């Protein structure tokens, strides 16, 4: 794994949650409080863009079928459309850090 710059903290502070497309993949970057979280950008159920979802604390709700993922570890809190959480696979998460105004993830 290698630390890769994903975005600047100023943009993240303004938007809260963004999708970042890189040569390595597409990532969800979220600023909750003063902590940055990075995960794969797409819901594991039907590949909906999670950056369009709603955050509730450290959780993000998919805009398509309302699956809820915990951003601290990628676990599924609620399955899509009321299904059990184990009906879909967890979201892959990555370690994140900031240096100055830059946001990095260990990809």
TIVO-2410 file (N, C-alpha, C; in nm, 3 decimals):
# residues 107
REC num residu      c1      c2      c3 atome chaine
REC   1      X   0.083  -0.118   0.000     N      A
REC   1      X   0.000   0.000   0.000    CA      A
REC   1      X   0.088   0.125   0.000     C      A
REC   2      X   0.035   0.229  -0.061     N      A
REC   2      X   0.109   0.353  -0.075    CA      A
REC   2      X   0.017   0.471  -0.045     C      A
REC   3      X   0.070   0.571   0.025     N      A
REC   3      X  -0.009   0.692   0.051    CA      A
REC   3      X  -0.022   0.769  -0.080     C      A
REC   4      X  -0.146   0.802  -0.116     N      A
REC   4      X  -0.173   0.876  -0.239    CA      A
REC   4      X  -0.260   0.998  -0.206     C      A
REC   5      X  -0.222   1.111  -0.261     N      A
REC   5      X  -0.301   1.233  -0.241    CA      A
REC   5      X  -0.433   1.221  -0.317     C      A
REC   6      X  -0.544   1.248  -0.247     N      A
REC   6      X  -0.676   1.238  -0.310    CA      A
REC   6      X  -0.741   1.372  -0.338     C      A
REC   7      X  -0.725   1.467  -0.246     N      A
REC   7      X  -0.793   1.596  -0.264    CA      A
REC   7      X  -0.736   1.696  -0.164     C      A
REC   8      X  -0.792   1.817  -0.167     N      A
REC   8      X  -0.750   1.916  -0.068    CA      A
REC   8      X  -0.858   1.929   0.039     C      A
REC   9      X  -0.814   1.960   0.158     N      A
REC   9      X  -0.901   1.970   0.274    CA      A
REC   9      X  -1.002   2.084   0.261     C      A
REC  10      X  -0.965   2.190   0.192     N      A
REC  10      X  -1.056   2.303   0.173    CA      A
REC  10      X  -1.182   2.260   0.097     C      A
REC  11      X  -1.164   2.185  -0.011     N      A
REC  11      X  -1.278   2.134  -0.088    CA      A
REC  11      X  -1.362   2.041  -0.002     C      A
REC  12      X  -1.298   1.955   0.073     N      A
REC  12      X  -1.370   1.860   0.158    CA      A
REC  12      X  -1.447   1.933   0.268     C      A
REC  13      X  -1.389   2.036   0.324     N      A
REC  13      X  -1.461   2.114   0.427    CA      A
REC  13      X  -1.585   2.180   0.368     C      A
REC  14      X  -1.576   2.225   0.242     N      A
REC  14      X  -1.688   2.292   0.177    CA      A
REC  14      X  -1.799   2.194   0.143     C      A
REC  15      X  -1.764   2.074   0.098     N      A
REC  15      X  -1.864   1.979   0.049    CA      A
REC  15      X  -1.899   1.868   0.148     C      A
REC  16      X  -1.808   1.832   0.236     N      A
REC  16      X  -1.834   1.728   0.335    CA      A
REC  16      X  -1.806   1.587   0.286     C      A
REC  17      X  -1.864   1.552   0.172     N      A
REC  17      X  -1.845   1.419   0.112    CA      A
REC  17      X  -1.825   1.438  -0.038     C      A
REC  18      X  -1.719   1.374  -0.091     N      A
REC  18      X  -1.694   1.384  -0.235    CA      A
REC  18      X  -1.651   1.247  -0.289     C      A
REC  19      X  -1.661   1.233  -0.420     N      A
REC  19      X  -1.604   1.117  -0.488    CA      A
REC  19      X  -1.480   1.165  -0.560     C      A
REC  20      X  -1.372   1.088  -0.546     N      A
REC  20      X  -1.245   1.120  -0.612    CA      A
REC  20      X  -1.211   1.004  -0.705     C      A
REC  21      X  -1.193   1.036  -0.832     N      A
REC  21      X  -1.156   0.936  -0.932    CA      A
REC  21      X  -1.006   0.946  -0.958     C      A
REC  22      X  -0.936   0.834  -0.946     N      A
REC  22      X  -0.793   0.829  -0.970    CA      A
REC  22      X  -0.762   0.715  -1.067     C      A
REC  23      X  -0.637   0.703  -1.105     N      A
REC  23      X  -0.596   0.591  -1.187    CA      A
REC  23      X  -0.611   0.458  -1.112     C      A
REC  24      X  -0.609   0.465  -0.978     N      A
REC  24      X  -0.618   0.346  -0.894    CA      A
REC  24      X  -0.762   0.303  -0.864     C      A
REC  25      X  -0.858   0.392  -0.885     N      A
REC  25      X  -0.997   0.359  -0.852    CA      A
REC  25      X  -1.077   0.483  -0.821     C      A
REC  26      X  -1.197   0.459  -0.770     N      A
REC  26      X  -1.289   0.568  -0.734    CA      A
REC  26      X  -1.318   0.557  -0.584     C      A
REC  27      X  -1.303   0.669  -0.515     N      A
REC  27      X  -1.307   0.667  -0.370    CA      A
REC  27      X  -1.404   0.771  -0.315     C      A
REC  28      X  -1.469   0.734  -0.206     N      A
REC  28      X  -1.551   0.824  -0.128    CA      A
REC  28      X  -1.460   0.885  -0.023     C      A
REC  29      X  -1.459   1.017  -0.013     N      A
REC  29      X  -1.381   1.086   0.089    CA      A
REC  29      X  -1.479   1.171   0.168     C      A
REC  30      X  -1.482   1.150   0.299     N      A
REC  30      X  -1.577   1.221   0.385    CA      A
REC  30      X  -1.506   1.286   0.501     C      A
REC  31      X  -1.546   1.407   0.533     N      A
REC  31      X  -1.496   1.478   0.650    CA      A
REC  31      X  -1.609   1.483   0.751     C      A
REC  32      X  -1.590   1.415   0.863     N      A
REC  32      X  -1.691   1.412   0.968    CA      A
REC  32      X  -1.624   1.464   1.094     C      A
REC  33      X  -1.671   1.579   1.140     N      A
REC  33      X  -1.600   1.647   1.248    CA      A
REC  33      X  -1.466   1.691   1.193     C      A
REC  34      X  -1.359   1.650   1.255     N      A
REC  34      X  -1.225   1.682   1.206    CA      A
REC  34      X  -1.154   1.559   1.150     C      A
REC  35      X  -1.227   1.449   1.136     N      A
REC  35      X  -1.165   1.324   1.089    CA      A
REC  35      X  -1.205   1.296   0.944     C      A
REC  36      X  -1.108   1.248   0.868     N      A
REC  36      X  -1.131   1.212   0.728    CA      A
REC  36      X  -1.145   1.060   0.716     C      A
REC  37      X  -1.243   1.018   0.639     N      A
REC  37      X  -1.268   0.877   0.612    CA      A
REC  37      X  -1.259   0.855   0.461     C      A
REC  38      X  -1.201   0.742   0.421     N      A
REC  38      X  -1.191   0.707   0.279    CA      A
REC  38      X  -1.240   0.564   0.262     C      A
REC  39      X  -1.323   0.544   0.160     N      A
REC  39      X  -1.378   0.412   0.130    CA      A
REC  39      X  -1.398   0.402  -0.021     C      A
REC  40      X  -1.425   0.281  -0.069     N      A
REC  40      X  -1.463   0.268  -0.210    CA      A
REC  40      X  -1.588   0.352  -0.233     C      A
REC  41      X  -1.599   0.410  -0.352     N      A
REC  41      X  -1.706   0.506  -0.381    CA      A
REC  41      X  -1.841   0.442  -0.409     C      A
REC  42      X  -1.842   0.313  -0.438     N      A
REC  42      X  -1.966   0.250  -0.487    CA      A
REC  42      X  -2.026   0.155  -0.386     C      A
REC  43      X  -2.157   0.162  -0.370     N      A
REC  43      X  -2.231   0.070  -0.284    CA      A
REC  43      X  -2.207  -0.073  -0.332     C      A
REC  44      X  -2.190  -0.164  -0.239     N      A
REC  44      X  -2.164  -0.303  -0.273    CA      A
REC  44      X  -2.290  -0.377  -0.317     C      A
REC  45      X  -2.405  -0.313  -0.309     N      A
REC  45      X  -2.531  -0.376  -0.348    CA      A
REC  45      X  -2.554  -0.367  -0.498     C      A
REC  46      X  -2.568  -0.245  -0.549     N      A
REC  46      X  -2.592  -0.227  -0.693    CA      A
REC  46      X  -2.513  -0.110  -0.750     C      A
REC  47      X  -2.394  -0.090  -0.697     N      A
REC  47      X  -2.299   0.009  -0.749    CA      A
REC  47      X  -2.357   0.150  -0.765     C      A
REC  48      X  -2.422   0.197  -0.661     N      A
REC  48      X  -2.469   0.335  -0.658    CA      A
REC  48      X  -2.359   0.421  -0.598     C      A
REC  49      X  -2.350   0.545  -0.644     N      A
REC  49      X  -2.247   0.639  -0.599    CA      A
REC  49      X  -2.276   0.686  -0.456     C      A
REC  50      X  -2.197   0.637  -0.361     N      A
REC  50      X  -2.219   0.671  -0.220    CA      A
REC  50      X  -2.194   0.817  -0.188     C      A
REC  51      X  -2.118   0.888  -0.272     N      A
REC  51      X  -2.095   1.030  -0.244    CA      A
REC  51      X  -2.224   1.112  -0.256     C      A
REC  52      X  -2.327   1.054  -0.316     N      A
REC  52      X  -2.457   1.119  -0.326    CA      A
REC  52      X  -2.548   1.082  -0.209     C      A
REC  53      X  -2.496   0.999  -0.118     N      A
REC  53      X  -2.573   0.954  -0.003    CA      A
REC  53      X  -2.574   1.056   0.109     C      A
REC  54      X  -2.636   1.017   0.218     N      A
REC  54      X  -2.651   1.104   0.335    CA      A
REC  54      X  -2.567   1.047   0.449     C      A
REC  55      X  -2.488   1.134   0.513     N      A
REC  55      X  -2.412   1.091   0.629    CA      A
REC  55      X  -2.493   1.115   0.755     C      A
REC  56      X  -2.480   1.019   0.847     N      A
REC  56      X  -2.542   1.029   0.979    CA      A
REC  56      X  -2.435   0.988   1.078     C      A
REC  57      X  -2.367   1.084   1.137     N      A
REC  57      X  -2.251   1.052   1.220    CA      A
REC  57      X  -2.143   0.994   1.131     C      A
REC  58      X  -2.091   0.877   1.167     N      A
REC  58      X  -1.987   0.812   1.087    CA      A
REC  58      X  -2.046   0.708   0.991     C      A
REC  59      X  -2.173   0.720   0.962     N      A
REC  59      X  -2.239   0.628   0.870    CA      A
REC  59      X  -2.283   0.701   0.744     C      A
REC  60      X  -2.287   0.625   0.634     N      A
REC  60      X  -2.338   0.681   0.509    CA      A
REC  60      X  -2.447   0.591   0.455     C      A
REC  61      X  -2.555   0.655   0.410     N      A
REC  61      X  -2.670   0.583   0.356    CA      A
REC  61      X  -2.670   0.594   0.204     C      A
REC  62      X  -2.677   0.480   0.138     N      A
REC  62      X  -2.679   0.475  -0.008    CA      A
REC  62      X  -2.805   0.544  -0.060     C      A
REC  63      X  -2.791   0.628  -0.163     N      A
REC  63      X  -2.908   0.700  -0.215    CA      A
REC  63      X  -3.005   0.611  -0.295     C      A
REC  64      X  -2.961   0.492  -0.336     N      A
REC  64      X  -3.047   0.409  -0.420    CA      A
REC  64      X  -3.141   0.320  -0.341     C      A
REC  65      X  -3.088   0.232  -0.255     N      A
REC  65      X  -3.173   0.139  -0.179    CA      A
REC  65      X  -3.153   0.149  -0.028     C      A
REC  66      X  -3.090   0.255   0.017     N      A
REC  66      X  -3.076   0.291   0.158    CA      A
REC  66      X  -2.995   0.194   0.244     C      A
REC  67      X  -2.903   0.118   0.184     N      A
REC  67      X  -2.809   0.042   0.266    CA      A
REC  67      X  -2.726   0.142   0.345     C      A
REC  68      X  -2.689   0.107   0.468     N      A
REC  68      X  -2.613   0.197   0.554    CA      A
REC  68      X  -2.480   0.130   0.589     C      A
REC  69      X  -2.371   0.204   0.567     N      A
REC  69      X  -2.237   0.155   0.594    CA      A
REC  69      X  -2.172   0.239   0.703     C      A
REC  70      X  -2.095   0.174   0.789     N      A
REC  70      X  -2.015   0.241   0.891    CA      A
REC  70      X  -1.881   0.277   0.827     C      A
REC  71      X  -1.848   0.406   0.823     N      A
REC  71      X  -1.725   0.450   0.757    CA      A
REC  71      X  -1.598   0.419   0.835     C      A
REC  72      X  -1.609   0.390   0.964     N      A
REC  72      X  -1.489   0.358   1.042    CA      A
REC  72      X  -1.431   0.223   1.003     C      A
REC  73      X  -1.516   0.129   0.960     N      A
REC  73      X  -1.465  -0.005   0.928    CA      A
REC  73      X  -1.533  -0.070   0.806     C      A
REC  74      X  -1.629   0.000   0.744     N      A
REC  74      X  -1.695  -0.052   0.625    CA      A
REC  74      X  -1.807  -0.150   0.650     C      A
REC  75      X  -1.836  -0.179   0.775     N      A
REC  75      X  -1.941  -0.277   0.806    CA      A
REC  75      X  -2.077  -0.228   0.758     C      A
REC  76      X  -2.164  -0.324   0.728     N      A
REC  76      X  -2.300  -0.293   0.685    CA      A
REC  76      X  -2.387  -0.285   0.809     C      A
REC  77      X  -2.448  -0.169   0.832     N      A
REC  77      X  -2.532  -0.147   0.949    CA      A
REC  77      X  -2.676  -0.186   0.916     C      A
REC  78      X  -2.721  -0.150   0.796     N      A
REC  78      X  -2.854  -0.186   0.748    CA      A
REC  78      X  -2.841  -0.233   0.604     C      A
REC  79      X  -2.906  -0.343   0.571     N      A
REC  79      X  -2.904  -0.392   0.434    CA      A
REC  79      X  -2.992  -0.307   0.345     C      A
REC  80      X  -2.983  -0.325   0.214     N      A
REC  80      X  -3.063  -0.248   0.120    CA      A
REC  80      X  -3.211  -0.284   0.130     C      A
REC  81      X  -3.296  -0.184   0.121     N      A
REC  81      X  -3.441  -0.203   0.119    CA      A
REC  81      X  -3.491  -0.292   0.233     C      A
REC  82      X  -3.431  -0.276   0.351     N      A
REC  82      X  -3.477  -0.350   0.469    CA      A
REC  82      X  -3.423  -0.492   0.480     C      A
REC  83      X  -3.337  -0.534   0.390     N      A
REC  83      X  -3.278  -0.668   0.399    CA      A
REC  83      X  -3.180  -0.673   0.515     C      A
REC  84      X  -3.144  -0.794   0.561     N      A
REC  84      X  -3.047  -0.803   0.671    CA      A
REC  84      X  -2.910  -0.751   0.628     C      A
REC  85      X  -2.832  -0.699   0.723     N      A
REC  85      X  -2.701  -0.644   0.690    CA      A
REC  85      X  -2.608  -0.744   0.620     C      A
REC  86      X  -2.620  -0.872   0.651     N      A
REC  86      X  -2.529  -0.969   0.589    CA      A
REC  86      X  -2.571  -1.007   0.446     C      A
REC  87      X  -2.672  -0.938   0.392     N      A
REC  87      X  -2.715  -0.967   0.254    CA      A
REC  87      X  -2.622  -0.906   0.150     C      A
REC  88      X  -2.535  -0.814   0.193     N      A
REC  88      X  -2.435  -0.755   0.101    CA      A
REC  88      X  -2.300  -0.752   0.171     C      A
REC  89      X  -2.196  -0.740   0.090     N      A
REC  89      X  -2.063  -0.740   0.149    CA      A
REC  89      X  -2.027  -0.601   0.204     C      A
REC  90      X  -1.937  -0.597   0.300     N      A
REC  90      X  -1.894  -0.470   0.359    CA      A
REC  90      X  -1.824  -0.381   0.256     C      A
REC  91      X  -1.815  -0.257   0.290     N      A
REC  91      X  -1.749  -0.156   0.208    CA      A
REC  91      X  -1.600  -0.156   0.243     C      A
REC  92      X  -1.515  -0.151   0.143     N      A
REC  92      X  -1.372  -0.146   0.170    CA      A
REC  92      X  -1.334  -0.005   0.214     C      A
REC  93      X  -1.262   0.005   0.324     N      A
REC  93      X  -1.218   0.134   0.376    CA      A
REC  93      X  -1.066   0.140   0.374     C      A
REC  94      X  -1.013   0.261   0.385     N      A
REC  94      X  -0.869   0.285   0.376    CA      A
REC  94      X  -0.827   0.381   0.487     C      A
REC  95      X  -0.703   0.366   0.532     N      A
REC  95      X  -0.651   0.462   0.629    CA      A
REC  95      X  -0.636   0.597   0.559     C      A
REC  96      X  -0.666   0.704   0.631     N      A
REC  96      X  -0.657   0.839   0.575    CA      A
REC  96      X  -0.575   0.927   0.669     C      A
REC  97      X  -0.514   1.030   0.609     N      A
REC  97      X  -0.441   1.128   0.689    CA      A
REC  97      X  -0.442   1.260   0.615     C      A
REC  98      X  -0.416   1.366   0.690     N      A
REC  98      X  -0.402   1.498   0.629    CA      A
REC  98      X  -0.261   1.549   0.659     C      A
REC  99      X  -0.208   1.621   0.563     N      A
REC  99      X  -0.080   1.692   0.580    CA      A
REC  99      X  -0.101   1.829   0.521     C      A
REC 100      X  -0.102   1.929   0.607     N      A
REC 100      X  -0.134   2.064   0.560    CA      A
REC 100      X  -0.276   2.064   0.506     C      A
REC 101      X  -0.292   2.104   0.380     N      A
REC 101      X  -0.424   2.109   0.318    CA      A
REC 101      X  -0.449   1.988   0.226     C      A
REC 102      X  -0.363   1.887   0.234     N      A
REC 102      X  -0.376   1.771   0.147    CA      A
REC 102      X  -0.434   1.651   0.223     C      A
REC 103      X  -0.521   1.576   0.155     N      A
REC 103      X  -0.581   1.455   0.210    CA      A
REC 103      X  -0.521   1.335   0.136     C      A
REC 104      X  -0.472   1.238   0.214     N      A
REC 104      X  -0.409   1.120   0.158    CA      A
REC 104      X  -0.482   0.995   0.207     C      A
REC 105      X  -0.473   0.888   0.125     N      A
REC 105      X  -0.524   0.758   0.165    CA      A
REC 105      X  -0.418   0.653   0.139     C      A
REC 106      X  -0.415   0.552   0.222     N      A
REC 106      X  -0.322   0.441   0.207    CA      A
REC 106      X  -0.388   0.338   0.115     C      A
REC 107      X  -0.362   0.351  -0.014     N      A
REC 107      X  -0.430   0.268  -0.114    CA      A
REC 107      X  -0.351   0.142  -0.147     C      A
***
